[in-house]
């Protein structure tokens, strides 16, 4: 029986004594989109790395087209027709689209020089066959993330991949870009390509995938046709229990205005942004990626200086020119990019948590270990950070735990205004629910929260009020009762043609 | 990008973790340096009867103190910026020359010395401002001031030498702590090394140093005055270069404008050999002090054996390459369970090194009778 294009049997894998995969089995048919689902740390990434030969299994076997195979590195698997597109895209920023597609495998003339004419001709043909419109001579660094993905997919197809693995491809795409990606994925499926699709967004998987395999804590849980499962069924399989309330927003009567932004402008990124944020309120800031939401947050936090407009914190007009000053005013900012702006991955949990408050744990610049350690420990416990000890390095934690460390860091500054930028991106369902519960609790305690999010269910579920930005301007404001998915999308994407989402 | 497998700790942090011991900070690298130092001492004691002579050691030790004084802030700069201050030796030359020039024009030597310290500090502050405020690369900035400061030294002194410093001043470079064999400059270095070590490992400033070196953006977002930290570092580096200039001028008893030329590379070598990660974010003062000790002992031992200075340089250079290569290979091997080690490039590097070593041995062997005076 050769209906399995790829089959994994009883795969186990340990790293330094810790078993991360236990007897996992998995099958893939030609022409299907197979979702791989599990919380962070469930072993999805390790499984992918075993399929692509980056890691070798300790136990179990891999069959490709019915034949046992052994990949000793990623090159082997690529030659066997398996291509993977990871979350971190890996294009050469200074090469153009066509060069990237054929990087390392450029067609060569007899004289040993690169055959540029052939390179561009073949790249053009390939993109046409995929139905992707891109300028072949555009440098990769100027492409949007969605466009970069298209190039990676094209690259995968230039080596005749039969199996395409996509690890969270949609986490930083706008709604329209996701649509385009799905169109492409369906087209590939129709041509017989098997696709392993990893995503935390259940709605997407329900819409796109044919079958789903769920992993939990490194073990295989089940494989089902997508038609036979529900959203809650999937969540139950992933977390091993039922999460009843995904968005546990408590009702709070908002207090006085603590942050008032008037006509805030930073030429080139956002214009005349005005809003008010009240004590105990969660204000959702929705919009497409690139609408200027993060820039507004950075301007309020003193990282990017606004060119015009006014900011009032607790009734006082302020000019915030550095994060230091923002922290002193009672602001905290949990940034969008954990690795780059939120954490110091090579330092341990304690140092990460205590960093903004070091002055409080010191006398005349001299660190008092005990106080620092105690506060960091309490903050970590309060956030329920899962780690061996508070001396574990931040980079060794899973994404959800890293986010908890970042939150613990900012909550230890006892902020009165908390700006959360994509607080649950790339985080598993269980942790997500915990973070939502925490947000609700913080709001109830009187903290004013500005939540930037690209996930509509999160915006709709958590916000007391929603404002929407498009192209650097506020284009809509809704109360919790008024806000609907349709209204937000329409405010975020009015006049789609002018934004240029065409790929 | 290699990712460490996520640690599957289903449990939350239960226990109040104990305070980490100092030995945990004392990384493996420092122990390797201690081992090398022991090897060098044992080997040299067997090769030369003069090696363990206290007077000899006392006299030689002060040769390395200028290097040591500049190495301390250099360690901070490498950790923070993953780059180096190339201008330290030129700054040293400028300050020593400035002091000599003032002295020749009749200024009191102590006033001149204070003025030189102020000049060096100012020069460091200039470096720091260019790096932190204008966001220029430290390498480029200090490459510029490297030429500039040395040029000022030549403009001040031309082809003359300033000499005739009073005894009270040359004591800084030549004198000993009364009643002991310990040179004053060594005592000065030890005190400063302790101060720098405590600052790096026990204060907020030191923590900022490490966290900027590991992730400057996240540190900035956490409200740390990143620019100010950098300016302070380069300013201190300038001050220490000037201080080293005074010590060196006092040791020589004179100042020529080329004083200390080329020392910056020795300073960087000592810091990197001491385990300061050239990619930033890691390093200890203990390691750099050990590495200074190792370099000093090796040079001293080879000097006693009448090995030429250039050959000594080759040995130190090889040691540096090995010190970077070995931990990398060791790390590859230890982290390579299942992952293929890049044996080929490792072997190639080792092969090239072996060629160097053979060449050096051949050279040494053929010249040994001459060098050894036989």
Interface residues (C-beta under 8 A of the other chain):
Chain A: X15 X16 X18 X19 X20 X40 X41 X45 X46 X54 X55 X56 X72 X73 X88 X217 X218 X301 X303 X322 X323 X324 X326 X327 X333 X335 X340 X341 X342 X343 X344 X345 X346 X347 X351 X355 X356 X358 X359 X362 X365 X366 X367 X369 X370 X373 X377 X380 X381 X384 X385 X386 X387 X388 X389 X390 X391 X392 X395 X396 X397 X398 X409
Chain B: X1 X3 X4 X5 X6 X7 X8 X9 X10 X11 X12 X13 X15 X16 X17 X19 X20 X202 X203 X204 X205 X207 X208 X210 X211 X214 X215 X217 X218 X219 X220 X221 X222 X223 X224 X225 X281 X282 X337 X338 X339 X340
